[in-house]
Amino acid sequence: MTPQGLRELVEGDPLNDNEVELLLRAAQGESAKATAEAMNYADDTIKTMRKYAIAKLGAKNITHAVGIALARGIINPDHIEPLDD
């Protein structure tokens, strides 16, 4: 399915808890691989979840999705903590 087709299918649908968590982790600067490890999912599963979150928010990419999620109050900026180096 094309990104546009996915967007048409799911745009406006509510995000599930896992999608919100991965957006929060992306806002913290965590990579998809690190998110997969932390959430106990395969890398490909996280990539698919990201695609759905991006499509549901009508975003262009994960960075745009994080911005939309922050603007809409889906993720709380007070919960964003920088990653340990």
Residue, then its C-alpha position, 0 to 999 in steps of 0.5 A: m500500500t502506498p503512503q497516500g493510500l494508507r493515509e486515506l485509510v487511517e487519517g483521523d483515526p485515534l492513535n493507540d497506546n503503542e503509537v503514542e509511546l513511540l511518538l514520545r520516544a521519537a520526541q526524546g530522540e530515540s532511534a527506531k531500533a532503540t524503540a524496538e528494543a525498549m518496547n520488545y518489538a521487531d524493528d520492522t514492527i516499529k517501522t510499521m507502527r511509525k507509518y501508521a502514526i504518521a498516516k493517522l496524524g496526516a504528517k509527512n514524516i516522524t518529526h512532523a508527527v511528533g510536532i503534530a502530537l505535541a501541538r494537539g496535546i497527544i504527548n506532553p512536553d513535560h514527559i520528554e526527557p533527553l536520552d542518556d549519552 
